[in-house]
Structures are given as C-alpha cells and as structure tokens.
C-alpha cells in the first residue's frame, strides 16, 4: 500500500453583510485562494 502526503489547509469564512468571503490557505506553501459571493440569492 502506498502512503500519500496530507497537506494542511486553513479555511476562513466571513458571512457578515451582503457578501460572503472565503479564504483558503495552504499551510505548507503559504499559497492562498479567495472567493467572494453574494450572501443573498438573486431575485
């Protein structure tokens, strides 16, 4: 059986206001990914 490496990530979410912000951080490399989406559905 082969062993696979596990990469630790940290996830931050801000759900206040009209947008929801997401931030994903790769704790090994420091690389970040972000997204912003409306908090309320479209009419």
PDB file of N, CA, C, O and CB in Angstrom:
ATOM      1  N   UNK A   1       0.851  -1.169   0.000  1.00  0.00           N
ATOM      2  CA  UNK A   1       0.000   0.000   0.000  1.00  0.00           C
ATOM      3  C   UNK A   1       0.898   1.234   0.000  1.00  0.00           C
ATOM      4  O   UNK A   1       1.857   1.314   0.768  1.00  0.00           O
ATOM      5  CB  UNK A   1      -0.969  -0.003   1.224  1.00  0.00           C
ATOM      6  N   UNK A   2       0.582   2.190  -0.863  1.00  0.00           N
ATOM      7  CA  UNK A   2       1.381   3.412  -0.915  1.00  0.00           C
ATOM      8  C   UNK A   2       0.853   4.422   0.097  1.00  0.00           C
ATOM      9  O   UNK A   2      -0.322   4.414   0.464  1.00  0.00           O
ATOM     10  CB  UNK A   2       1.370   4.016  -2.338  1.00  0.00           C
ATOM     11  N   UNK A   3       1.753   5.282   0.529  1.00  0.00           N
ATOM     12  CA  UNK A   3       1.394   6.301   1.502  1.00  0.00           C
ATOM     13  C   UNK A   3       1.243   7.627   0.766  1.00  0.00           C
ATOM     14  O   UNK A   3       2.090   7.970  -0.058  1.00  0.00           O
ATOM     15  CB  UNK A   3       2.459   6.402   2.639  1.00  0.00           C
ATOM     16  N   UNK A   4       0.192   8.370   1.045  1.00  0.00           N
ATOM     17  CA  UNK A   4       0.003   9.667   0.404  1.00  0.00           C
ATOM     18  C   UNK A   4       0.247  10.773   1.420  1.00  0.00           C
ATOM     19  O   UNK A   4      -0.027  10.625   2.611  1.00  0.00           O
ATOM     20  CB  UNK A   4      -1.417   9.785  -0.203  1.00  0.00           C
ATOM     21  N   UNK A   5       0.771  11.886   0.914  1.00  0.00           N
ATOM     22  CA  UNK A   5       1.045  13.029   1.783  1.00  0.00           C
ATOM     23  C   UNK A   5      -0.239  13.805   2.031  1.00  0.00           C
ATOM     24  O   UNK A   5      -1.092  13.908   1.149  1.00  0.00           O
ATOM     25  CB  UNK A   5       2.123  13.948   1.164  1.00  0.00           C
ATOM     26  N   UNK A   6      -0.370  14.342   3.215  1.00  0.00           N
ATOM     27  CA  UNK A   6      -1.521  15.161   3.574  1.00  0.00           C
ATOM     28  C   UNK A   6      -1.039  16.603   3.685  1.00  0.00           C
ATOM     29  O   UNK A   6      -0.073  16.889   4.392  1.00  0.00           O
ATOM     30  CB  UNK A   6      -2.188  14.672   4.914  1.00  0.00           C
ATOM     31  N   UNK A   7      -1.717  17.504   2.986  1.00  0.00           N
ATOM     32  CA  UNK A   7      -1.376  18.918   3.040  1.00  0.00           C
ATOM     33  C   UNK A   7      -2.371  19.630   3.944  1.00  0.00           C
ATOM     34  O   UNK A   7      -3.576  19.571   3.699  1.00  0.00           O
ATOM     35  CB  UNK A   7      -1.365  19.547   1.621  1.00  0.00           C
ATOM     36  N   UNK A   8      -1.887  20.304   4.986  1.00  0.00           N
ATOM     37  CA  UNK A   8      -2.810  21.016   5.881  1.00  0.00           C
ATOM     38  C   UNK A   8      -3.292  22.325   5.259  1.00  0.00           C
ATOM     39  O   UNK A   8      -2.510  23.073   4.674  1.00  0.00           O
ATOM     40  CB  UNK A   8      -2.133  21.299   7.228  1.00  0.00           C
ATOM     41  N   UNK A   9      -4.572  22.585   5.394  1.00  0.00           N
ATOM     42  CA  UNK A   9      -5.184  23.827   4.917  1.00  0.00           C
ATOM     43  C   UNK A   9      -5.913  24.493   6.070  1.00  0.00           C
ATOM     44  O   UNK A   9      -6.334  23.831   7.018  1.00  0.00           O
ATOM     45  CB  UNK A   9      -6.156  23.559   3.732  1.00  0.00           C
ATOM     46  N   UNK A  10      -6.056  25.801   5.980  1.00  0.00           N
ATOM     47  CA  UNK A  10      -6.854  26.570   6.942  1.00  0.00           C
ATOM     48  C   UNK A  10      -7.912  27.319   6.138  1.00  0.00           C
ATOM     49  O   UNK A  10      -7.604  27.905   5.099  1.00  0.00           O
ATOM     50  CB  UNK A  10      -5.954  27.569   7.797  1.00  0.00           C
ATOM     51  N   UNK A  11      -9.152  27.302   6.612  1.00  0.00           N
ATOM     52  CA  UNK A  11     -10.268  27.939   5.913  1.00  0.00           C
ATOM     53  C   UNK A  11     -10.859  29.030   6.788  1.00  0.00           C
ATOM     54  O   UNK A  11     -11.165  28.806   7.959  1.00  0.00           O
ATOM     55  CB  UNK A  11     -11.352  26.900   5.533  1.00  0.00           C
ATOM     56  N   UNK A  12     -11.018  30.220   6.205  1.00  0.00           N
ATOM     57  CA  UNK A  12     -11.671  31.323   6.894  1.00  0.00           C
ATOM     58  C   UNK A  12     -12.904  31.745   6.124  1.00  0.00           C
ATOM     59  O   UNK A  12     -12.883  31.811   4.894  1.00  0.00           O
ATOM     60  CB  UNK A  12     -10.711  32.509   7.070  1.00  0.00           C
ATOM     61  N   UNK A  13     -13.987  32.033   6.849  1.00  0.00           N
ATOM     62  CA  UNK A  13     -15.251  32.434   6.225  1.00  0.00           C
ATOM     63  C   UNK A  13     -15.801  33.647   6.963  1.00  0.00           C
ATOM     64  O   UNK A  13     -15.892  33.649   8.190  1.00  0.00           O
ATOM     65  CB  UNK A  13     -16.285  31.262   6.236  1.00  0.00           C
ATOM     66  N   UNK A  14     -16.167  34.679   6.204  1.00  0.00           N
ATOM     67  CA  UNK A  14     -16.813  35.875   6.763  1.00  0.00           C
ATOM     68  C   UNK A  14     -18.202  35.949   6.147  1.00  0.00           C
ATOM     69  O   UNK A  14     -18.331  36.185   4.946  1.00  0.00           O
ATOM     70  CB  UNK A  14     -15.976  37.197   6.473  1.00  0.00           C
ATOM     71  N   UNK A  15     -19.247  35.751   6.953  1.00  0.00           N
ATOM     72  CA  UNK A  15     -20.617  35.709   6.438  1.00  0.00           C
ATOM     73  C   UNK A  15     -21.416  36.964   6.754  1.00  0.00           C
ATOM     74  O   UNK A  15     -22.638  36.967   6.599  1.00  0.00           O
ATOM     75  CB  UNK A  15     -21.332  34.513   6.997  1.00  0.00           C
ATOM     76  N   UNK A  16     -20.763  38.020   7.189  1.00  0.00           N
ATOM     77  CA  UNK A  16     -21.486  39.248   7.522  1.00  0.00           C
ATOM     78  C   UNK A  16     -21.712  40.119   6.297  1.00  0.00           C
ATOM     79  O   UNK A  16     -20.934  40.079   5.344  1.00  0.00           O
ATOM     80  CB  UNK A  16     -20.729  40.035   8.578  1.00  0.00           C
ATOM     81  N   UNK A  17     -22.773  40.901   6.328  1.00  0.00           N
ATOM     82  CA  UNK A  17     -23.026  41.863   5.259  1.00  0.00           C
ATOM     83  C   UNK A  17     -23.657  41.256   4.023  1.00  0.00           C
ATOM     84  O   UNK A  17     -24.327  40.226   4.091  1.00  0.00           O
ATOM     85  CB  UNK A  17     -21.758  42.527   4.876  1.00  0.00           C
ATOM     86  N   UNK A  18     -23.433  41.912   2.886  1.00  0.00           N
ATOM     87  CA  UNK A  18     -24.074  41.492   1.639  1.00  0.00           C
ATOM     88  C   UNK A  18     -23.266  40.453   0.881  1.00  0.00           C
ATOM     89  O   UNK A  18     -23.765  39.863  -0.077  1.00  0.00           O
ATOM     90  CB  UNK A  18     -24.306  42.687   0.756  1.00  0.00           C
ATOM     91  N   UNK A  19     -22.024  40.219   1.292  1.00  0.00           N
ATOM     92  CA  UNK A  19     -21.184  39.222   0.631  1.00  0.00           C
ATOM     93  C   UNK A  19     -20.639  38.230   1.646  1.00  0.00           C
ATOM     94  O   UNK A  19     -20.464  38.557   2.820  1.00  0.00           O
ATOM     95  CB  UNK A  19     -20.030  39.900  -0.124  1.00  0.00           C
ATOM     96  N   UNK A  20     -20.371  37.012   1.181  1.00  0.00           N
ATOM     97  CA  UNK A  20     -19.671  36.008   1.966  1.00  0.00           C
ATOM     98  C   UNK A  20     -18.277  35.880   1.376  1.00  0.00           C
ATOM     99  O   UNK A  20     -18.126  35.621   0.182  1.00  0.00           O
ATOM    100  CB  UNK A  20     -20.431  34.628   1.967  1.00  0.00           C
ATOM    101  N   UNK A  21     -17.251  36.061   2.211  1.00  0.00           N
ATOM    102  CA  UNK A  21     -15.861  35.970   1.770  1.00  0.00           C
ATOM    103  C   UNK A  21     -15.257  34.668   2.277  1.00  0.00           C
ATOM    104  O   UNK A  21     -15.475  34.272   3.422  1.00  0.00           O
ATOM    105  CB  UNK A  21     -15.037  37.188   2.267  1.00  0.00           C
ATOM    106  N   UNK A  22     -14.494  34.009   1.408  1.00  0.00           N
ATOM    107  CA  UNK A  22     -13.831  32.758   1.756  1.00  0.00           C
ATOM    108  C   UNK A  22     -12.337  32.909   1.516  1.00  0.00           C
ATOM    109  O   UNK A  22     -11.924  33.525   0.533  1.00  0.00           O
ATOM    110  CB  UNK A  22     -14.407  31.569   0.935  1.00  0.00           C
ATOM    111  N   UNK A  23     -11.524  32.353   2.407  1.00  0.00           N
ATOM    112  CA  UNK A  23     -10.076  32.362   2.245  1.00  0.00           C
ATOM    113  C   UNK A  23      -9.553  30.986   2.619  1.00  0.00           C
ATOM    114  O   UNK A  23      -9.799  30.504   3.725  1.00  0.00           O
ATOM    115  CB  UNK A  23      -9.407  33.476   3.115  1.00  0.00           C
ATOM    116  N   UNK A  24      -8.834  30.352   1.703  1.00  0.00           N
ATOM    117  CA  UNK A  24      -8.241  29.038   1.932  1.00  0.00           C
ATOM    118  C   UNK A  24      -6.728  29.203   1.871  1.00  0.00           C
ATOM    119  O   UNK A  24      -6.200  29.747   0.901  1.00  0.00           O
ATOM    120  CB  UNK A  24      -8.747  27.980   0.879  1.00  0.00           C
ATOM    121  N   UNK A  25      -6.029  28.736   2.901  1.00  0.00           N
ATOM    122  CA  UNK A  25      -4.575  28.888   2.972  1.00  0.00           C
ATOM    123  C   UNK A  25      -3.924  27.509   3.044  1.00  0.00           C
ATOM    124  O   UNK A  25      -4.265  26.694   3.901  1.00  0.00           O
ATOM    125  CB  UNK A  25      -4.165  29.755   4.201  1.00  0.00           C
ATOM    126  N   UNK A  26      -2.989  27.259   2.138  1.00  0.00           N
ATOM    127  CA  UNK A  26      -2.164  26.063   2.185  1.00  0.00           C
ATOM    128  C   UNK A  26      -1.088  26.340   3.230  1.00  0.00           C
ATOM    129  O   UNK A  26      -0.224  27.189   3.012  1.00  0.00           O
ATOM    130  CB  UNK A  26      -1.542  25.706   0.763  1.00  0.00           C
ATOM    131  N   UNK A  27      -1.126  25.643   4.353  1.00  0.00           N
ATOM    132  CA  UNK A  27      -0.208  25.939   5.448  1.00  0.00           C
ATOM    133  C   UNK A  27       1.216  25.483   5.173  1.00  0.00           C
ATOM    134  O   UNK A  27       2.134  25.889   5.886  1.00  0.00           O
ATOM    135  CB  UNK A  27      -0.701  25.298   6.709  1.00  0.00           C
ATOM    136  N   UNK A  28       1.426  24.653   4.165  1.00  0.00           N
ATOM    137  CA  UNK A  28       2.775  24.224   3.818  1.00  0.00           C
ATOM    138  C   UNK A  28       3.470  25.249   2.933  1.00  0.00           C
ATOM    139  O   UNK A  28       4.610  25.632   3.195  1.00  0.00           O
ATOM    140  CB  UNK A  28       2.737  22.870   3.120  1.00  0.00           C
ATOM    141  N   UNK A  29       2.777  25.696   1.879  1.00  0.00           N
ATOM    142  CA  UNK A  29       3.388  26.615   0.913  1.00  0.00           C
ATOM    143  C   UNK A  29       3.045  28.077   1.162  1.00  0.00           C
ATOM    144  O   UNK A  29       3.734  28.967   0.663  1.00  0.00           O
ATOM    145  CB  UNK A  29       2.964  26.241  -0.476  1.00  0.00           C
ATOM    146  N   UNK A  30       1.980  28.337   1.934  1.00  0.00           N
ATOM    147  CA  UNK A  30       1.533  29.707   2.147  1.00  0.00           C
ATOM    148  C   UNK A  30       0.654  30.235   1.026  1.00  0.00           C
ATOM    149  O   UNK A  30       0.207  31.381   1.078  1.00  0.00           O
ATOM    150  CB  UNK A  30       2.715  30.600   2.311  1.00  0.00           C
ATOM    151  N   UNK A  31       0.401  29.417   0.017  1.00  0.00           N
ATOM    152  CA  UNK A  31      -0.449  29.824  -1.106  1.00  0.00           C
ATOM    153  C   UNK A  31      -1.871  30.064  -0.605  1.00  0.00           C
ATOM    154  O   UNK A  31      -2.374  29.325   0.241  1.00  0.00           O
ATOM    155  CB  UNK A  31      -0.439  28.747  -2.234  1.00  0.00           C
ATOM    156  N   UNK A  32      -2.520  31.116  -1.140  1.00  0.00           N
ATOM    157  CA  UNK A  32      -3.879  31.440  -0.723  1.00  0.00           C
ATOM    158  C   UNK A  32      -4.835  31.431  -1.908  1.00  0.00           C
ATOM    159  O   UNK A  32      -4.446  31.702  -3.044  1.00  0.00           O
ATOM    160  CB  UNK A  32      -3.911  32.800  -0.033  1.00  0.00           C
ATOM    161  N   UNK A  33      -6.073  31.120  -1.624  1.00  0.00           N
ATOM    162  CA  UNK A  33      -7.157  31.137  -2.597  1.00  0.00           C
ATOM    163  C   UNK A  33      -8.307  31.889  -1.937  1.00  0.00           C
ATOM    164  O   UNK A  33      -8.602  31.669  -0.762  1.00  0.00           O
ATOM    165  CB  UNK A  33      -7.584  29.671  -3.042  1.00  0.00           C
ATOM    166  N   UNK A  34      -8.955  32.774  -2.687  1.00  0.00           N
ATOM    167  CA  UNK A  34     -10.056  33.532  -2.097  1.00  0.00           C
ATOM    168  C   UNK A  34     -11.240  33.586  -3.049  1.00  0.00           C
ATOM    169  O   UNK A  34     -11.097  33.423  -4.260  1.00  0.00           O
ATOM    170  CB  UNK A  34      -9.602  34.951  -1.736  1.00  0.00           C
ATOM    171  N   UNK A  35     -12.420  33.821  -2.469  1.00  0.00           N
ATOM    172  CA  UNK A  35     -13.652  33.954  -3.251  1.00  0.00           C
ATOM    173  C   UNK A  35     -14.590  34.888  -2.509  1.00  0.00           C
ATOM    174  O   UNK A  35     -14.549  34.992  -1.283  1.00  0.00           O
ATOM    175  CB  UNK A  35     -14.327  32.564  -3.497  1.00  0.00           C
ATOM    176  N   UNK A  36     -15.439  35.569  -3.273  1.00  0.00           N
ATOM    177  CA  UNK A  36     -16.456  36.459  -2.710  1.00  0.00           C
ATOM    178  C   UNK A  36     -17.745  36.172  -3.470  1.00  0.00           C
ATOM    179  O   UNK A  36     -17.781  36.242  -4.699  1.00  0.00           O
ATOM    180  CB  UNK A  36     -16.038  37.992  -2.819  1.00  0.00           C
ATOM    181  N   UNK A  37     -18.796  35.849  -2.732  1.00  0.00           N
ATOM    182  CA  UNK A  37     -20.091  35.548  -3.342  1.00  0.00           C
ATOM    183  C   UNK A  37     -21.184  36.306  -2.596  1.00  0.00           C
ATOM    184  O   UNK A  37     -21.032  36.590  -1.408  1.00  0.00           O
ATOM    185  CB  UNK A  37     -20.374  34.016  -3.328  1.00  0.00           C
ATOM    186  N   UNK A  38     -22.289  36.639  -3.275  1.00  0.00           N
ATOM    187  CA  UNK A  38     -23.389  37.328  -2.592  1.00  0.00           C
ATOM    188  C   UNK A  38     -23.952  36.461  -1.462  1.00  0.00           C
ATOM    189  O   UNK A  38     -24.080  35.245  -1.608  1.00  0.00           O
ATOM    190  CB  UNK A  38     -24.508  37.688  -3.596  1.00  0.00           C
ATOM    191  N   UNK A  39     -24.285  37.095  -0.341  1.00  0.00           N
ATOM    192  CA  UNK A  39     -24.861  36.359   0.790  1.00  0.00           C
ATOM    193  C   UNK A  39     -26.342  36.081   0.599  1.00  0.00           C
ATOM    194  O   UNK A  39     -26.889  35.172   1.223  1.00  0.00           O
ATOM    195  CB  UNK A  39     -24.654  37.132   2.078  1.00  0.00           C
ATOM    196  N   UNK A  40     -26.995  36.856  -0.261  1.00  0.00           N
ATOM    197  CA  UNK A  40     -28.416  36.660  -0.523  1.00  0.00           C
ATOM    198  C   UNK A  40     -28.596  36.183  -1.955  1.00  0.00           C
ATOM    199  O   UNK A  40     -27.878  36.640  -2.844  1.00  0.00           O
ATOM    200  CB  UNK A  40     -29.217  37.965  -0.272  1.00  0.00           C
ATOM    201  N   UNK A  41     -29.531  35.280  -2.201  1.00  0.00           N
ATOM    202  CA  UNK A  41     -29.750  34.781  -3.562  1.00  0.00           C
ATOM    203  C   UNK A  41     -30.297  35.876  -4.476  1.00  0.00           C
ATOM    204  O   UNK A  41     -30.930  36.830  -4.023  1.00  0.00           O
ATOM    205  CB  UNK A  41     -30.713  33.590  -3.541  1.00  0.00           C
ATOM    206  N   UNK A  42     -30.037  35.716  -5.765  1.00  0.00           N
ATOM    207  CA  UNK A  42     -30.549  36.665  -6.759  1.00  0.00           C
ATOM    208  C   UNK A  42     -32.067  36.563  -6.844  1.00  0.00           C
ATOM    209  O   UNK A  42     -32.639  35.503  -6.587  1.00  0.00           O
ATOM    210  CB  UNK A  42     -29.914  36.405  -8.147  1.00  0.00           C
ATOM    211  N   UNK A  43     -32.714  37.662  -7.203  1.00  0.00           N
ATOM    212  CA  UNK A  43     -34.181  37.671  -7.341  1.00  0.00           C
ATOM    213  C   UNK A  43     -34.613  36.942  -8.591  1.00  0.00           C
ATOM    214  O   UNK A  43     -35.809  36.849  -8.869  1.00  0.00           O
ATOM    215  CB  UNK A  43     -34.715  39.105  -7.370  1.00  0.00           C
TER     216      UNK A  43
END
